[in-house]
Amino acid sequence: MSLPQWAAVPFLAVAGVGVTMAMLLVLRHRLPSWLGSAHGLAGLAALCLLFGLNLYGGAATTTSAWWALGILLGALFGGLLLFRIVFKNRAPLPLVALHGALAIAGILLLLRSAA
């Protein structure tokens, strides 16, 4: 496996938690208080890993891998701003979908850079 493929693994795990959180929101179940923080911190750790792998790759790192980092960073800060500051108690479903779509776009771009 290439470095971008290895970097995509933690993002896919974080996305799985995000899908679980979205499904709980759709089903109107109460989210555990720690789940959102764990999701965000795991996303931050995955971003740090991707940044380190992009630097480690040097000149071999594709432009797509750097763009993926930027898109995923936007998804992280968007989630932080929207769900921790603006909509503290109840996240609107369209914004949850937008946050997830942005993250999936970044993951797909990261996987595409590995090809």
C-alpha positions in Angstrom: 0.0 0.0 0.0 1.1 3.5 -0.8 1.4 6.3 1.8 -1.9 8.0 0.8 -3.7 4.7 1.1 -2.3 4.2 4.6 -3.3 7.8 5.5 -6.9 7.1 4.3 -7.4 4.2 6.8 -7.9 6.4 9.9 -10.0 8.8 7.9 -12.3 5.9 6.9 -12.6 4.9 10.6 -13.4 8.5 11.6 -16.0 8.6 8.7 -17.6 5.4 10.1 -18.1 7.1 13.5 -19.5 10.1 11.7 -22.0 8.0 9.8 -23.0 6.4 13.1 -23.5 9.9 14.6 -25.6 11.0 11.6 -27.8 7.9 11.9 -28.3 8.5 15.6 -29.3 12.1 14.7 -31.7 11.0 12.0 -33.3 8.4 14.4 -33.5 11.2 17.0 -31.4 9.3 19.6 -29.3 11.2 22.0 -25.6 11.1 21.2 -23.2 10.2 24.0 -21.6 13.4 25.2 -18.0 12.1 24.5 -18.7 10.9 20.9 -18.5 14.2 19.1 -15.2 15.1 20.9 -13.8 11.7 20.1 -14.8 12.1 16.4 -13.1 15.5 16.2 -10.0 14.5 18.0 -9.6 11.3 15.9 -10.1 13.5 12.8 -7.4 15.9 14.0 -5.0 12.9 14.7 -5.7 11.6 11.1 -4.9 15.1 9.7 -1.6 15.2 11.6 -0.8 11.8 10.2 -1.6 12.9 6.7 0.4 16.1 7.1 3.4 14.1 8.3 3.1 11.6 5.5 2.8 14.4 2.9 6.0 15.9 4.3 7.7 12.5 4.4 6.9 11.9 0.8 8.7 15.0 -0.3 8.7 15.6 -4.0 6.9 12.3 -4.6 3.8 13.7 -2.8 1.2 14.5 -5.4 -0.7 17.8 -5.5 -3.9 15.8 -4.9 -2.6 14.7 -1.6 -2.0 18.3 -0.5 -5.5 19.3 -1.8 -7.0 16.4 0.1 -5.3 17.7 3.3 -6.8 21.1 2.7 -10.3 19.8 2.1 -10.2 17.6 5.1 -8.8 20.5 7.2 -11.8 22.5 6.0 -14.2 19.7 7.1 -12.5 19.6 10.5 -12.7 23.3 11.1 -16.3 23.4 9.6 -17.4 20.7 12.0 -15.7 22.4 14.9 -17.2 25.8 14.2 -20.7 24.5 13.3 -21.2 21.8 15.9 -19.2 23.1 18.9 -19.8 26.8 18.6 -22.8 27.8 16.5 -25.2 24.8 16.9 -24.1 23.5 20.3 -27.2 21.6 21.3 -28.7 20.3 18.0 -26.9 20.1 14.7 -29.1 20.7 11.6 -29.2 17.6 9.3 -28.3 19.5 6.1 -25.1 20.9 7.7 -24.2 17.4 9.0 -24.6 16.1 5.4 -22.5 19.0 4.1 -19.8 18.3 6.7 -19.8 14.6 5.7 -19.8 15.3 2.0 -16.8 17.5 2.3 -14.9 14.9 4.3 -15.8 12.2 1.8 -14.6 14.4 -1.0 -11.3 14.8 0.7 -11.0 11.0 1.4 -11.8 10.2 -2.2 -9.3 12.7 -3.4 -6.7 11.2 -1.1 -7.4 7.7 -2.5 -7.3 9.1 -6.0 -3.8 10.5 -5.4 -2.6 7.0 -4.5 -3.5 5.7 -8.0 
